[in-house]
Every structure is written in C-alpha cells, then in structure tokens.
C-alpha cells in the first residue's frame, strides 16, 4: 500500500530477506501452534470410558457439538454478526478512500 506515490522509492522485496523474516515468524508461531495442538489433544479431548484411549472425534461415529447440544446461536445473532462484518468492511474502505483523498489534496496544494 503506497500512501504517497511520489514519496517512497519502491524496491523489490529480496527473497533472502523474505526467508529470514519467515524464519523469525516461525520461531514465534511454531511454539504457539505446538501448544495449541497439545492443549487440544490432552485437555479438550477427554479419555473414553473404555480406558486410556484418546477420543479425537475424527471418525464418523463421533457426534459434533451441534448434534449433541443443538445450535446455540440464534439466526438473528448470526445475521447481526454478518451485518457488523459487512459494516466494518465498508467503514474500512470509506476510511481508506478518505485518507487517499486527503493525501491527494495535500499534494495538489
């Protein structure tokens, strides 16, 4: 995203710098992902009554949360969530256009 077309020199993002940045990101993301997976396996999924067998819910016989307890979120709430998402997106687009307009005004004067 270039806010001022004449203000910045655009250069290509070098591949070796990208690899370094991705490596630094993996240092942060990988331990968090491992913690989430371990949490899901050892805390969220309980052992079955048959004995120390972990139930991951990956087979066809396991019921989902909705099948067990029904839909807990009413249709009105789903509609309102979608409406807020669309309104937030529109507000973001409007803000970007306003910012671009202000920058263009500053460049012309």
N, C-alpha and C positions, 0 to 999 in steps of 0.2 A: 504494500500500500504506500504510494508516494503521495504525500500531502501537498508538496510544492514541487511542481515538475522541474523547475529550474534551480531549486535549492540544493539538490543532492546529486552526486555522481553515482549512477547505478553501475555496479560491477557484478559479475557473476559470482555466485557463492561457490567457492572451491570445494571439490569433492573431498579432499583430505581434511579440510576443516569440518565438513559435514560429518565425516566418520568420527572425528574427535568429539564433536558435540553429541552425536548419537551415543557414543560410549559413555560420556558423562551422564547422559539421561538414563542409560541402562543401569548405571551404578545406583541411581535413586529409585528407579521403577522396579527393578528386579527383586530387591528385598521386600518391597511392599507387596508385590504380586505373590511371592512365596508365602508371606504372612497371611494373605487373604485365602490362598488355597489351603494352607494348613488349618486356618480357622474353619473353613467350610467343611473340611474332612473330619476334624477332631472335635469341633464344638457344635456346629449346626446339625450335622448328621449324627444321630444317636445310634447306639448299638441296638441290634434287633433282639427280640426275646429269645431267639434260638441260641444265643451265645455270642461271643466276641466277633460277630460278623458285621462289618460296616455297611449301612444301607445308604448308598449314594443316590438312590432314586433314578437310576439310569435305565432300568428295564421297563417293559411295557406294563407290568403288573402294579407298579407303584403309582399311586394317585397323586395328582398335583394338589397344591394348596386350594385352588378354586374348586376342584372336585370334592375335596373333603369338607370345606367350610363355606362354600358358596362365594359369590362375588361380593366383596365387602365395600367396593367403591360404587356409589350410585351413578347412573348415567348423567345426571346433572353435574356432578363433580367432574366427571370425565370431560364433558362439554366445556365446563368453565376452565379446566386445565388447558385444553386445546385453544380456547379463546384467549387466555392470558399469554400463551406461547406465541400466537399469531400477532397479538397486540405488541408484545415485546419486540418481535422481529421488525414490525412496521416502525416502531419508535426508533430502533437502531438505524434503520435505513433513512428515516427522516433526519436523525441527528447527523449521520454521515453527509447527507446532501446539504444540510445547513452549514456544516463545517467546511465543505468544499466551496459553497457559495461565499462564505466569509473570507476564505483564503483568496478566492478569485477577486473579490472586492478590494482586498489589501494589495494585491499585485497590480491592479489597474490604476490605483491612486497613488 
